[in-house]
C-alpha cells in the first residue's frame, strides 16, 4: 500500500530564520529571573509559528490575537520583554517592523472634543507593523464621566479591530490597578488573551542584575561594594522601590562617584579604572535616603 504521509521540511531560509529567532530568545534567557515570563514568551512564539505552518498546509488555524496585558511593578522587565517579543514576531513574519511605540495617558488623551481620537489614532499609526505599549493603562479609566480617557479606550479597541494583524497592543501597569481596570471594562479582557505577570526580583536576583550591569560596562564590584548593593537590594522590599531600574541607577551613579574619586590620582591601573569600591556605593546610598 502506498504511503501517503507527507513530511513537511523546512527550507534553508526557514532554518536561518530559526537561528535568528534563537539568537533573540537568547537575549531573553540572559535576563535575570523571570522564569515564568520566559516560558510564556516562548509559548507565544511557538503558537504563532505553528499557526503559520498549519496555514501553509491549508489546515484550520486559530486566530492570531496577540494583544497582551503586562502586570508588574516598575523595573521588572516589562518594556524589555515587549521589545524582544516585537523582534521575534517580526522575524517570523507576524509583524512587518516589530518596533515598539511606548506611550502613556498624556500621549493619548486630548483636551477637547475630538482631540483624543486624533491623538490616539496618530499613536496607533506610528505603531502599525509593531507594538503599541501603553504604560499605566488603567489611568485611561480614572476620570469621571466627562473624562476623555474612555474615548481613548474606545478608539484603541476600534483601532485594533479595524487593523487586525497590523498592530499588537500591550497594556501595562501595576497588578492590582490592571485587574481593577479590566474588571471595569469587561469587553477588554476577551480582546487581550495573553496575560503575563512580572514578579519583583528577589535580593539574589537584584545582586545578579548589578553584577551583570557592571560586567557589560567592564566594571567590577569589590566585596565591600557588593555588601553595599545587597543592603540597597534588601531595602527595595521595604520601601526603596524600583527593582532593576533602581539597581541600574545605583550602578550608574556609583560609576560617576568612582570617577570623582579617581580624577585627582596621577597614576591609575587597569584595575583601578574597573573597580567600584564600597565608598562609591555608600555615596549613592546616602543620596537615596
Secondary structure as the mmCIF struct_conf table of DSSP 4:
data_model
#
loop_
_struct_conf.conf_type_id
_struct_conf.id
_struct_conf.beg_label_comp_id
_struct_conf.beg_label_asym_id
_struct_conf.beg_label_seq_id
_struct_conf.end_label_comp_id
_struct_conf.end_label_asym_id
_struct_conf.end_label_seq_id
HELX_LH_PP_P HELX_LH_PP_P1 UNK A 9 UNK A 11
HELX_RH_AL_P HELX_RH_AL_P1 UNK A 12 UNK A 30
BEND BEND1 UNK A 31 UNK A 33
HELX_RH_AL_P HELX_RH_AL_P2 UNK A 35 UNK A 56
TURN_TY1_P TURN_TY1_P1 UNK A 57 UNK A 58
STRN STRN1 UNK A 68 UNK A 72
TURN_TY1_P TURN_TY1_P2 UNK A 74 UNK A 75
BEND BEND2 UNK A 76 UNK A 77
HELX_RH_AL_P HELX_RH_AL_P3 UNK A 78 UNK A 91
TURN_TY1_P TURN_TY1_P3 UNK A 92 UNK A 93
BEND BEND3 UNK A 94 UNK A 97
STRN STRN2 UNK A 100 UNK A 103
HELX_RH_AL_P HELX_RH_AL_P4 UNK A 105 UNK A 108
BEND BEND4 UNK A 111 UNK A 112
TURN_TY1_P TURN_TY1_P4 UNK A 113 UNK A 114
HELX_RH_AL_P HELX_RH_AL_P5 UNK A 115 UNK A 127
TURN_TY1_P TURN_TY1_P5 UNK A 128 UNK A 129
BEND BEND5 UNK A 130 UNK A 130
STRN STRN3 UNK A 131 UNK A 135
TURN_TY1_P TURN_TY1_P6 UNK A 136 UNK A 136
HELX_RH_3T_P HELX_RH_3T_P1 UNK A 137 UNK A 141
BEND BEND6 UNK A 143 UNK A 143
TURN_TY1_P TURN_TY1_P7 UNK A 145 UNK A 146
TURN_TY1_P TURN_TY1_P8 UNK A 148 UNK A 148
HELX_RH_AL_P HELX_RH_AL_P6 UNK A 149 UNK A 162
TURN_TY1_P TURN_TY1_P9 UNK A 163 UNK A 166
STRN STRN4 UNK A 168 UNK A 173
HELX_RH_AL_P HELX_RH_AL_P7 UNK A 175 UNK A 184
HELX_RH_AL_P HELX_RH_AL_P8 UNK A 186 UNK A 191
STRN STRN5 UNK A 194 UNK A 198
HELX_LH_PP_P HELX_LH_PP_P2 UNK A 199 UNK A 202
HELX_RH_AL_P HELX_RH_AL_P9 UNK A 203 UNK A 216
TURN_TY1_P TURN_TY1_P10 UNK A 217 UNK A 218
STRN STRN6 UNK A 220 UNK A 221
HELX_RH_AL_P HELX_RH_AL_P10 UNK A 223 UNK A 235
HELX_RH_3T_P HELX_RH_3T_P2 UNK A 236 UNK A 238
TURN_TY1_P TURN_TY1_P11 UNK A 239 UNK A 239
TURN_TY1_P TURN_TY1_P12 UNK A 243 UNK A 243
HELX_RH_AL_P HELX_RH_AL_P11 UNK A 244 UNK A 262
TURN_TY1_P TURN_TY1_P13 UNK A 263 UNK A 264
BEND BEND7 UNK A 266 UNK A 266
HELX_RH_AL_P HELX_RH_AL_P12 UNK A 270 UNK A 274
STRN STRN7 UNK A 275 UNK A 276
HELX_LH_PP_P HELX_LH_PP_P3 UNK A 277 UNK A 277
HELX_RH_AL_P HELX_RH_AL_P13 UNK A 278 UNK A 288
#
